[in-house]
Amino acid sequence: MIAALAVLGFSVNGYAQSPAQSVWNGAFTAEQAQRGKASYTQACAVCHGPSLGGGDSAPPLSGGVFLNNWNGTTTGSLFERIHDTMPASDPGSLSGKTVADIEAYILQTNGFPAGAVPLPADQQLMTVTKILATKPAG
């Protein structure tokens, strides 16, 4: 039992010391962002604008205001906000896959690089990937 706890302790310690995951590490795929662009056009553009610049009652989803608002949060937090409150006319109506695709498009539009693995369609699986406005050194 003590040996098992020691191994678990080393595993947790090793995980805690691993480099932080961020959107700069390729948190979505290019294909996912393409699907997200189509979904965004259908479900979001009427309020947030066709270029994600915001509207009369909707904040921008790209640029400095967006990055300042979401800097230091996780992709899971953004997923939860979109999933639970959007679209304003029918909150909670978008599937997890659609929300993840839209989020990928938002991240791509903000200049974050695509990677090999798509954003998961489950907020609980996104709790460690940080949205960072500037690329970390290294």
Protein Blocks (a to p, Z undefined) as FASTA:
>chain_A
ZZmmmmmmmmmmmmmmpccddfknopacfklmmmmmmmmmmmmmmmnopnlnopfklccf
edjklmmmmgoiafklmmmmmmmmpcfklghkacfklmmmmmmmmmmmnopacdfbdcdf
bfklmmmbccdfbaceZZ
